[in-house]
Amino acid sequence: MAVITASSSTPMNPVDIASHGPVIPVIVIDRVEDALPLAEALLAGGVKVLEVTLRTAAGLPAIEAIARNLPEAVVGVGTVLNADDARRASEAGARFAVSPGYTSAVGSACKGLNLPLLPGVATSGEIMAALADGFSFLKLFPAEAVGGIPLLKSWVSPFGAVSFCPTGGITNATAANYLALPNVRCVGGSWLTPTDAVRAGDWARITELARATQALRQPA
């Protein structure tokens, strides 16, 4: 795989992700040829930040295709489990990384690559470990399964310096409830890229779903 060196590969601070919109689409690509039209459909709907997961073999080639051909998109990599995942994604052009959990090894690898990381947490202990390593913008995952809104509310006082991007089980109908919390900057969700729409090449539907997220934006 070629190393992407164009301006589109410039790393992005995860804290700045929320400034581009209230929802980060969590994207699973089965066919590399779907990557560009899918990304273009999301961009057309106003969604600029894209998390392409490593859950399939098409993930890395999809990141490379988007990074090379759509510099206006901010493409990141999701499901980073280890240092090698981070390295390969960085070489493919990912501008930020997202992990389902947190380990110091992943945090250190991303720092060494100058690849900003949005680490996943599900417990207070994991938050403390991430904070100790310098991470204060975290992904709550899987949000609904581990306590969702009540859990985030309970963390406001002890972890006042921490903000979150809850992901996992969130839908268009529940996203606004999360975004109303003072410690939530944005949410992640897979509802913007339904599997049936991607398989059918129904890019217009995906653009409309992306446009609908703009109504979820919270006032500054």
Secondary structure, DSSP 4 states (H G I P E B T S, - for coil): -PPP-SGGG----GGGGGGG-SEEEEE--S-GGGHHHHHHHHHHTT--EEEEESSSTTHHHHHHHHHHH-TTSEEEEE---SHHHHHHHHHHT-S-EE-SS--HHHHHHHHHTT--EE-EE-SHHHHHHHHHTT--EEEETTHHHHTHHHHHHHHTTTTTT-EE--BSS--TTTHHHHHTSTTB--EEESTTS-HHHHHHT-HHHHHHHHHHHGGGPPP-
